[in-house]
Amino acid sequence: MTVFELCMFLIKRKRYEQATMQNKVNVFYANNQLKDDEYTQLLTEIDTQQTQA
């Protein structure tokens, strides 16, 4: 399982609050563990989950 897949899994299952998960995604991106498009997808998914709440 890649970092991207793991993050998407956690976001979809709402395992963390929005701010906490966004911080985790930012750290993975800063450490070059996510590609630009993966980072964008994860942030979009986090925003979508926040909007649905």
Residue frames as qw, qx, qy, qz and C-alpha x, y, z in Angstrom:
[[0.000, 0.891, 0.454, 0.000, 0.00, 0.00, 0.00],
 [0.421, 0.410, -0.020, 0.809, 1.42, 3.36, -1.00],
 [0.128, -0.238, -0.409, 0.872, 1.36, 6.48, 1.16],
 [0.319, -0.019, -0.278, -0.906, -1.29, 7.90, -1.18],
 [0.566, -0.246, -0.716, -0.327, -3.51, 4.82, -0.84],
 [0.421, -0.299, -0.695, 0.501, -3.11, 4.81, 2.93],
 [0.021, 0.162, 0.197, -0.967, -4.00, 8.49, 3.22],
 [0.441, -0.101, -0.446, -0.773, -7.04, 8.06, 0.96],
 [0.537, -0.281, -0.795, 0.002, -8.18, 5.09, 3.07],
 [0.288, -0.308, -0.568, 0.707, -7.90, 7.13, 6.28],
 [0.165, 0.077, -0.054, -0.982, -9.67, 10.14, 4.77],
 [0.501, -0.171, -0.599, -0.601, -12.59, 8.11, 3.43],
 [0.582, -0.361, -0.720, 0.111, -13.04, 6.38, 6.79],
 [0.220, -0.815, 0.010, -0.536, -12.77, 9.71, 8.64],
 [0.803, -0.220, -0.426, 0.356, -10.19, 8.31, 11.05],
 [0.413, -0.217, -0.215, 0.858, -8.80, 11.77, 11.86],
 [0.122, 0.834, 0.307, -0.442, -10.23, 15.26, 12.14],
 [0.590, 0.774, 0.155, 0.171, -9.87, 17.38, 9.02],
 [0.003, 0.939, -0.332, 0.086, -7.06, 19.60, 10.32],
 [0.636, -0.483, 0.599, 0.063, -5.08, 16.63, 11.66],
 [0.806, 0.269, 0.487, 0.202, -5.33, 14.68, 8.40],
 [0.438, 0.886, 0.010, 0.150, -4.44, 17.73, 6.35],
 [0.263, -0.839, 0.477, 0.002, -1.33, 18.19, 8.50],
 [0.756, -0.183, 0.611, 0.145, -0.34, 14.56, 7.90],
 [0.708, 0.594, 0.327, 0.198, -0.80, 14.95, 4.14],
 [0.156, 0.967, -0.184, 0.083, 1.27, 18.17, 4.19],
 [0.489, -0.649, 0.577, 0.083, 4.11, 16.39, 6.01],
 [0.791, 0.125, 0.564, 0.199, 4.10, 13.49, 3.53],
 [0.538, 0.806, 0.170, 0.178, 4.17, 15.97, 0.65],
 [0.092, -0.941, 0.324, -0.025, 6.96, 18.02, 2.20],
 [0.547, -0.476, 0.678, 0.121, 9.02, 14.84, 2.56],
 [0.366, 0.445, -0.622, -0.530, 8.50, 13.98, -1.14],
 [0.278, 0.025, 0.953, -0.115, 6.41, 10.92, -0.32],
 [0.464, 0.638, 0.577, -0.211, 3.51, 12.19, -2.46],
 [0.357, 0.233, 0.465, 0.776, 3.49, 13.42, -6.05],
 [0.116, 0.070, 0.026, -0.990, 1.91, 16.76, -6.89],
 [0.512, -0.166, -0.511, -0.671, -1.22, 15.20, -8.38],
 [0.548, -0.301, -0.767, 0.145, -1.64, 12.82, -5.43],
 [0.195, -0.200, -0.438, 0.854, -1.32, 15.72, -3.00],
 [0.298, -0.009, -0.177, -0.938, -3.98, 17.67, -4.88],
 [0.573, -0.228, -0.694, -0.371, -6.31, 14.66, -4.93],
 [0.459, -0.298, -0.720, 0.427, -5.95, 14.13, -1.18],
 [0.020, -0.168, -0.266, 0.949, -6.61, 17.79, -0.37],
 [0.433, -0.091, -0.406, -0.800, -9.67, 17.71, -2.61],
 [0.587, -0.275, -0.755, -0.094, -10.94, 14.60, -0.83],
 [0.299, -0.254, -0.586, 0.709, -10.35, 16.19, 2.59],
 [0.184, 0.085, 0.009, -0.979, -12.32, 19.26, 1.49],
 [0.527, -0.161, -0.613, -0.567, -15.11, 17.07, 0.13],
 [0.507, -0.302, -0.772, 0.235, -15.35, 15.17, 3.42],
 [0.132, -0.213, -0.393, 0.885, -15.46, 18.46, 5.33],
 [0.326, -0.020, -0.268, -0.906, -18.23, 19.78, 3.08],
 [0.569, -0.229, -0.719, -0.326, -20.33, 16.63, 3.62],
 [0.361, -0.182, -0.744, 0.532, -20.04, 16.83, 7.41]]
